[in-house]
Amino acid sequence: MSLRKDKEKVLGEIFDDARIATFLEYPAPTGVNADFHLLEKAYRGMRGENFSTFVKLFVGAGKDINATGADGKTFLQTVKAHRNGEEYLIALQSAGAK
């Protein structure tokens, strides 16, 4: 699974808290862990600063920051393999991701 992001498409979009919270509403495809899917969706669609806000909302909503994907890895483990994932890693680790 490739999580390469095209940040150009989100650079002009306004991400206030209400917009960021809408990322908690995306339904997961059948067979995909719902919480992992939400983290992935936010990661692909947000800059790091917005992702940090999302992670706080995500945890506040009682979601599992250590949810695993189909490969058995947590989202933190998945992002660690990405060159430009540092800001996202910090947000995940700050929320207790392992």
N, CA and C atoms as an extended XYZ file, in Angstrom:
294
Properties=species:S:1:pos:R:3:atomname:S:1:resname:S:1:resid:I:1 pbc="F F F"
N         0.842       -1.171        0.000 N   MET     1
C         0.000        0.000        0.000 CA  MET     1
C         0.889        1.237        0.000 C   MET     1
N         0.642        2.122       -0.909 N   SER     2
C         1.409        3.349       -0.992 CA  SER     2
C         0.585        4.486       -0.408 C   SER     2
N         1.197        5.265        0.450 N   LEU     3
C         0.507        6.394        1.047 CA  LEU     3
C         1.093        7.712        0.563 C   LEU     3
N         1.695        7.695       -0.594 N   ARG     4
C         2.288        8.909       -1.150 CA  ARG     4
C         1.201        9.955       -1.317 C   ARG     4
N         1.467       11.128       -0.823 N   LYS     5
C         0.463       12.175       -0.819 CA  LYS     5
C         0.754       13.232       -1.877 C   LYS     5
N        -0.295       13.774       -2.431 N   ASP     6
C        -0.177       14.910       -3.329 CA  ASP     6
C        -0.681       16.119       -2.558 C   ASP     6
N         0.211       16.777       -1.827 N   LYS     7
C        -0.193       17.883       -0.969 CA  LYS     7
C        -0.629       19.119       -1.755 C   LYS     7
N        -0.295       19.173       -3.030 N   GLU     8
C        -0.697       20.327       -3.825 CA  GLU     8
C        -2.207       20.540       -3.783 C   GLU     8
N        -2.963       19.468       -3.741 N   LYS     9
C        -4.415       19.592       -3.794 CA  LYS     9
C        -5.013       20.145       -2.511 C   LYS     9
N        -4.286       20.121       -1.394 N   VAL    10
C        -4.849       20.601       -0.149 CA  VAL    10
C        -4.254       21.928        0.323 C   VAL    10
N        -3.269       22.448       -0.365 N   LEU    11
C        -2.595       23.650        0.100 CA  LEU    11
C        -3.503       24.869        0.191 C   LEU    11
N        -4.467       24.997       -0.688 N   GLY    12
C        -5.335       26.153       -0.662 CA  GLY    12
C        -6.598       25.955        0.145 C   GLY    12
N        -6.835       24.766        0.643 N   GLU    13
C        -8.062       24.464        1.373 CA  GLU    13
C        -7.956       24.939        2.819 C   GLU    13
N        -9.061       25.486        3.340 N   ILE    14
C        -9.118       25.948        4.724 CA  ILE    14
C        -9.424       24.756        5.625 C   ILE    14
N        -8.577       24.523        6.597 N   PHE    15
C        -8.778       23.418        7.533 CA  PHE    15
C        -8.979       23.973        8.940 C   PHE    15
N       -10.216       24.389        9.240 N   ASP    16
C       -10.520       24.775       10.615 CA  ASP    16
C       -10.912       23.505       11.371 C   ASP    16
N       -11.160       23.625       12.665 N   ASP    17
C       -11.469       22.442       13.468 CA  ASP    17
C       -12.702       21.699       12.958 C   ASP    17
N       -13.696       22.441       12.500 N   ALA    18
C       -14.911       21.795       11.991 CA  ALA    18
C       -14.602       20.964       10.742 C   ALA    18
N       -13.793       21.494        9.854 N   ARG    19
C       -13.411       20.753        8.639 CA  ARG    19
C       -12.577       19.529        8.998 C   ARG    19
N       -11.650       19.707        9.913 N   ILE    20
C       -10.807       18.585       10.337 CA  ILE    20
C       -11.657       17.489       10.957 C   ILE    20
N       -12.655       17.850       11.740 N   ALA    21
C       -13.531       16.871       12.394 CA  ALA    21
C       -14.309       16.032       11.386 C   ALA    21
N       -14.533       16.556       10.187 N   THR    22
C       -15.279       15.768        9.191 CA  THR    22
C       -14.522       14.511        8.793 C   THR    22
N       -13.215       14.489        9.017 N   PHE    23
C       -12.425       13.307        8.691 CA  PHE    23
C       -12.728       12.140        9.633 C   PHE    23
N       -13.431       12.400       10.723 N   LEU    24
C       -13.853       11.331       11.630 CA  LEU    24
C       -15.077       10.592       11.097 C   LEU    24
N       -15.653       11.078       10.029 N   GLU    25
C       -16.915       10.546        9.518 CA  GLU    25
C       -16.769        9.623        8.314 C   GLU    25
N       -15.568        9.415        7.820 N   TYR    26
C       -15.393        8.585        6.631 CA  TYR    26
C       -15.590        7.104        6.958 C   TYR    26
N       -16.532        6.454        6.287 N   PRO    27
C       -16.729        5.017        6.531 CA  PRO    27
C       -15.601        4.205        5.899 C   PRO    27
N       -15.216        3.157        6.579 N   ALA    28
C       -14.150        2.280        6.082 CA  ALA    28
C       -14.720        1.261        5.106 C   ALA    28
N       -13.940        0.886        4.113 N   PRO    29
C       -14.364       -0.195        3.221 CA  PRO    29
C       -14.497       -1.498        4.021 C   PRO    29
N       -15.268       -2.399        3.519 N   THR    30
C       -15.448       -3.695        4.163 CA  THR    30
C       -14.101       -4.372        4.393 C   THR    30
N       -13.906       -4.861        5.599 N   GLY    31
C       -12.691       -5.588        5.929 CA  GLY    31
C       -11.523       -4.723        6.365 C   GLY    31
N       -11.704       -3.394        6.387 N   VAL    32
C       -10.634       -2.478        6.792 CA  VAL    32
C       -10.966       -1.939        8.181 C   VAL    32
N        -9.988       -1.956        9.075 N   ASN    33
C       -10.169       -1.417       10.414 CA  ASN    33
C       -10.599        0.044       10.301 C   ASN    33
N       -11.733        0.373       10.894 N   ALA    34
C       -12.310        1.716       10.744 CA  ALA    34
C       -11.385        2.809       11.277 C   ALA    34
N       -10.742        2.577       12.412 N   ASP    35
C        -9.871        3.607       12.989 CA  ASP    35
C        -8.593        3.779       12.169 C   ASP    35
N        -8.024        2.696       11.701 N   PHE    36
C        -6.843        2.775       10.830 CA  PHE    36
C        -7.208        3.558        9.568 C   PHE    36
N        -8.379        3.265        9.018 N   HIS    37
C        -8.838        3.953        7.797 CA  HIS    37
C        -8.934        5.460        8.021 C   HIS    37
N        -9.464        5.873        9.170 N   LEU    38
C        -9.589        7.306        9.450 CA  LEU    38
C        -8.222        7.974        9.542 C   LEU    38
N        -7.280        7.319       10.198 N   LEU    39
C        -5.921        7.867       10.293 CA  LEU    39
C        -5.297        8.001        8.909 C   LEU    39
N        -5.467        6.969        8.097 N   GLU    40
C        -4.912        6.989        6.742 CA  GLU    40
C        -5.544        8.098        5.903 C   GLU    40
N        -6.848        8.233        5.995 N   LYS    41
C        -7.571        9.248        5.223 CA  LYS    41
C        -7.085       10.654        5.618 C   LYS    41
N        -6.947       10.890        6.913 N   ALA    42
C        -6.481       12.202        7.382 CA  ALA    42
C        -5.038       12.445        6.956 C   ALA    42
N        -4.208       11.430        7.053 N   TYR    43
C        -2.802       11.542        6.655 CA  TYR    43
C        -2.684       11.929        5.190 C   TYR    43
N        -3.471       11.305        4.375 N   ARG    44
C        -3.422       11.590        2.938 CA  ARG    44
C        -3.980       12.962        2.578 C   ARG    44
N        -4.882       13.472        3.397 N   GLY    45
C        -5.586       14.695        3.027 CA  GLY    45
C        -5.217       15.942        3.788 C   GLY    45
N        -4.252       15.849        4.713 N   MET    46
C        -3.933       17.012        5.548 CA  MET    46
C        -2.435       17.270        5.630 C   MET    46
N        -2.131       18.517        5.903 N   ARG    47
C        -0.762       18.875        6.265 CA  ARG    47
C        -0.526       18.422        7.705 C   ARG    47
N         0.722       18.371        8.106 N   GLY    48
C         1.070       17.910        9.443 CA  GLY    48
C         0.401       18.672       10.564 C   GLY    48
N         0.357       19.989       10.447 N   GLU    49
C        -0.251       20.794       11.521 CA  GLU    49
C        -1.725       20.463       11.683 C   GLU    49
N        -2.431       20.216       10.583 N   ASN    50
C        -3.840       19.842       10.648 CA  ASN    50
C        -4.004       18.415       11.147 C   ASN    50
N        -3.073       17.550       10.761 N   PHE    51
C        -3.118       16.160       11.205 CA  PHE    51
C        -2.967       16.094       12.723 C   PHE    51
N        -2.151       16.948       13.291 N   SER    52
C        -1.975       17.006       14.744 CA  SER    52
C        -3.303       17.322       15.434 C   SER    52
N        -4.042       18.274       14.900 N   THR    53
C        -5.366       18.602       15.436 CA  THR    53
C        -6.301       17.414       15.272 C   THR    53
N        -6.251       16.777       14.097 N   PHE    54
C        -7.094       15.610       13.848 CA  PHE    54
C        -6.824       14.513       14.881 C   PHE    54
N        -5.557       14.235       15.158 N   VAL    55
C        -5.198       13.172       16.099 CA  VAL    55
C        -5.788       13.468       17.480 C   VAL    55
N        -5.762       14.709       17.902 N   LYS    56
C        -6.364       15.077       19.196 CA  LYS    56
C        -7.864       14.819       19.179 C   LYS    56
N        -8.534       15.197       18.096 N   LEU    57
C        -9.975       14.939       17.970 CA  LEU    57
C       -10.256       13.440       17.911 C   LEU    57
N        -9.416       12.713       17.199 N   PHE    58
C        -9.531       11.270       17.016 CA  PHE    58
C        -9.473       10.558       18.371 C   PHE    58
N        -8.460       10.878       19.163 N   VAL    59
C        -8.307       10.265       20.483 CA  VAL    59
C        -9.445       10.705       21.402 C   VAL    59
N        -9.815       11.987       21.328 N   GLY    60
C       -10.917       12.508       22.136 CA  GLY    60
C       -12.245       11.825       21.841 C   GLY    60
N       -12.382       11.312       20.624 N   ALA    61
C       -13.606       10.611       20.226 CA  ALA    61
C       -13.566        9.130       20.625 C   ALA    61
N       -12.494        8.737       21.327 N   GLY    62
C       -12.392        7.354       21.781 CA  GLY    62
C       -11.906        6.372       20.731 C   GLY    62
N       -11.296        6.885       19.683 N   LYS    63
C       -10.773        6.032       18.604 CA  LYS    63
C        -9.436        5.409       19.029 C   LYS    63
N        -9.070        4.319       18.371 N   ASP    64
C        -7.869        3.553       18.705 CA  ASP    64
C        -6.667        4.047       17.901 C   ASP    64
N        -5.765        4.771       18.563 N   ILE    65
C        -4.570        5.310       17.908 CA  ILE    65
C        -3.616        4.200       17.491 C   ILE    65
N        -3.780        3.002       18.044 N   ASN    66
C        -2.930        1.868       17.702 CA  ASN    66
C        -3.656        0.823       16.867 C   ASN    66
N        -4.696        1.256       16.168 N   ALA    67
C        -5.408        0.349       15.258 CA  ALA    67
C        -4.430       -0.151       14.203 C   ALA    67
N        -4.647       -1.360       13.730 N   THR    68
C        -3.734       -1.938       12.742 CA  THR    68
C        -4.389       -2.070       11.376 C   THR    68
N        -3.532       -2.012       10.363 N   GLY    69
C        -3.978       -2.192        8.988 CA  GLY    69
C        -3.962       -3.665        8.621 C   GLY    69
N        -4.229       -3.944        7.376 N   ALA    70
C        -4.281       -5.317        6.880 CA  ALA    70
C        -2.958       -6.049        7.063 C   ALA    70
N        -1.850       -5.308        7.094 N   ASP    71
C        -0.528       -5.920        7.257 CA  ASP    71
C        -0.149       -6.132        8.723 C   ASP    71
N        -1.054       -5.765        9.642 N   GLY    72
C        -0.799       -5.944       11.066 CA  GLY    72
C        -0.005       -4.824       11.706 C   GLY    72
N         0.353       -3.810       10.948 N   LYS    73
C         1.131       -2.688       11.480 CA  LYS    73
C         0.196       -1.577       11.954 C   LYS    73
N         0.647       -0.874       12.999 N   THR    74
C        -0.091        0.314       13.419 CA  THR    74
C         0.167        1.411       12.399 C   THR    74
N        -0.606        2.467       12.476 N   PHE    75
C        -0.394        3.555       11.525 CA  PHE    75
C         0.962        4.223       11.757 C   PHE    75
N         1.377        4.313       13.009 N   LEU    76
C         2.701        4.865       13.312 CA  LEU    76
C         3.794        4.046       12.627 C   LEU    76
N         3.700        2.737       12.711 N   GLN    77
C         4.687        1.874       12.065 CA  GLN    77
C         4.684        2.074       10.546 C   GLN    77
N         3.521        2.288        9.984 N   THR    78
C         3.401        2.511        8.546 CA  THR    78
C         4.053        3.836        8.140 C   THR    78
N         3.776        4.888        8.885 N   VAL    79
C         4.286        6.220        8.559 CA  VAL    79
C         5.805        6.307        8.749 C   VAL    79
N         6.347        5.518        9.660 N   LYS    80
C         7.800        5.529        9.894 CA  LYS    80
C         8.587        5.224        8.623 C   LYS    80
N         7.983        4.511        7.702 N   ALA    81
C         8.659        4.142        6.457 CA  ALA    81
C         8.619        5.262        5.413 C   ALA    81
N         7.953        6.367        5.710 N   HIS    82
C         7.794        7.450        4.739 CA  HIS    82
C         8.817        8.554        4.974 C   HIS    82
N         9.417        8.984        3.907 N   ARG    83
C        10.453       10.022        3.962 CA  ARG    83
C         9.997       11.309        4.622 C   ARG    83
N         8.823       11.758        4.308 N   ASN    84
C         8.347       13.063        4.775 CA  ASN    84
C         7.302       12.949        5.878 C   ASN    84
N         7.398       11.914        6.676 N   GLY    85
C         6.376       11.665        7.682 CA  GLY    85
C         6.682       12.179        9.079 C   GLY    85
N         7.784       12.907        9.263 N   GLU    86
C         8.216       13.283       10.606 CA  GLU    86
C         7.165       14.058       11.406 C   GLU    86
N         6.558       15.052       10.794 N   GLU    87
C         5.565       15.861       11.509 CA  GLU    87
C         4.364       14.997       11.917 C   GLU    87
N         4.013       14.043       11.080 N   TYR    88
C         2.907       13.128       11.362 CA  TYR    88
C         3.293       12.153       12.473 C   TYR    88
N         4.538       11.682       12.440 N   LEU    89
C         5.040       10.791       13.488 CA  LEU    89
C         4.969       11.469       14.846 C   LEU    89
N         5.371       12.703       14.907 N   ILE    90
C         5.352       13.451       16.165 CA  ILE    90
C         3.923       13.537       16.701 C   ILE    90
N         2.975       13.837       15.839 N   ALA    91
C         1.570       13.929       16.257 CA  ALA    91
C         1.078       12.585       16.787 C   ALA    91
N         1.413       11.506       16.094 N   LEU    92
C         0.982       10.178       16.514 CA  LEU    92
C         1.628        9.786       17.841 C   LEU    92
N         2.929       10.012       17.967 N   GLN    93
C         3.635        9.655       19.192 CA  GLN    93
C         3.140       10.478       20.383 C   GLN    93
N         2.834       11.737       20.150 N   SER    94
C         2.316       12.604       21.212 CA  SER    94
C         0.981       12.102       21.749 C   SER    94
N         0.258       11.379       20.911 N   ALA    95
C        -1.048       10.837       21.304 CA  ALA    95
C        -0.931        9.427       21.888 C   ALA    95
N         0.302        8.925       21.998 N   GLY    96
C         0.508        7.608       22.577 CA  GLY    96
C         0.579        6.456       21.597 C   GLY    96
N         0.717        6.761       20.316 N   ALA    97
C         0.813        5.692       19.304 CA  ALA    97
C         2.102        4.915       19.493 C   ALA    97
N         2.007        3.616       19.198 N   LYS    98
C         3.173        2.737       19.319 CA  LYS    98
C         3.453        2.036       18.012 C   LYS    98
